[in-house]
């Protein structure tokens, strides 16, 4: 990946447009394989109950804007809008696993962008109760049939339609998200309407700082 990136940016000499395209394909394929390996490692850790949380104080808004800045580029490349809405009542400092919270959001947003052809994708964060906080990732994609809504959270499962056939994947992303959310003491809900889009809502508890172990 490193050498391909250096070649593409011209570190070893001028690169023609004809050469830049296959170099881009190398980088994209390497990123895909890296993501695949990471998903498989996460799934293996979850199955053997070896996945642990790295708890600490973190800035929720910093995480949200980091995800926004990363995802807005992918959305714009497909001509999609990307929105971020943060309830003013939400505290900025949370206690939890910053890396896993970001992983959940990136996974859900990447899926939403991947499977949305027009319209937009967004994140909404709010506080449904004094003891909980929630994040929603919504899209204006094709929607998910009722009979498939449980299946998509199973490992190595993907919907079989024209959109999924255009987008390769392992079918591990949503399974990993669901299991990490449950390890964090939360829950995930799905609302979807065919032809209008989907909304994944994750509800997590506010964790007291003394609760360090998982």
C-alpha angles and dihedrals in degrees: 000000000000096000092043090053091048091050092048094051092050099251090142098038142301116329122208124220088249090056096041093063097058090043088055089051090053091052093046092048092048090051090050092051091047090052090048092053092047091050092049091049092049092048091049091050092049094048092051091043090239097122109112132184123240100218125201145120115289140168110254093197092052090053092047094050092046089055091044093052091049097045099040090068092054091046094050090050087062095041092252130140117237120203134188121195121181120186109235089225092064114106114235097217115067132172114230145077106318094190093052093046089053091045091054093050095045091048094050094043093046090052092047092051093043094054099038118088100180140006118032154300129221150173124225122187122191145147112252093181139001090262099042142054127197141200125199127198113195136179141180094230132128095290130229124271115243093240091058101047096095094039095059090065092057120098117265093007125129133168112260106229140113093272096052091045088058092052119057119213145144099246088235102104101084092037090056092045092052094048094047090049090052091048086054089055095253140112137229126217131189129209118180141163122194112250093009107065145252139274125203114197120194118192117195132178123245099250118218111232092241091066097086101146126073 
